[in-house]
Amino acid sequence: MFENGIAVLDWLGIVAFTITGALVAARNQMDAVGFVLLGTVTGIGGGTLRDLLLNVHPVLWIERPHYLAVCIGVSLLVFFIADRIHARMRLLLWADAVGLALFATVGAERAISAGTTELVAVVMGVITACFGGIIRDLLGEARSIIFSQEIYVTAAVAAAVVFVVSHRFGLPREHAVIAAVVAGLGLRAGSLLFGWSLPHYRPDRRDPP
């Protein structure tokens, strides 16, 4: 039952991430190939980069080509119904939040399974969750999510850290995954609902003495 739940959330995250990439293509009025490119790189780009850095072979979508097929299919679907999806952006943001927390958790777990240190596992969790979106924004010439004032990358860090710490203290995998996803999703939800953000640097404008 737990594995089935994780699988459902995994697919939800991939679909949500892919849609956000395809919507950037819509904003730039790209053709169908552009939709597929941006949708796919957003959906599986972070996991691909993680596997390459960890020297894990085969890479995620080569081992499980149905991930790639779903990204392509969803991207092409968005090509025809992008206007309708824009009207449901709030729902998409919540699906994206679930995907963010889960991908950060899964990325950290995959890194630990590959024998990395705990710090590297946290970094790999963040890469899994965020770098597809970063690549999407670069290709789509959009303002990158890393410059957003909302809590986004921080939520991925929280999920990865909670998983690594839970694993360190010997919690069962199910409990560690649930705790990590709740932590990441909770922070992201706070940002969406209440506008949470971290303090930002403000340069000192006072004239020197």
Buried (B, 14 or more C-beta within 10 A) or exposed (E): EEEEEBEEBBBBBBBBBBBBBBBBBBBBEBEBEBBBBBBBBBBBBBBBBBBEBBEBEEBBBEEEEEBBEBBBBBBBBBBEEBEEBEEEEEEBBBBBBBBBBBBBBBBBBBBBEBEBEBEBBBBBBBBBBBBBBBBBBEBBEBEEBEEBEBBBBBBBBBBBBBBBBBBEEEBEEEEBBBBBBBBBBBBBBBBBEEEBBEEEEEEEEEEEE
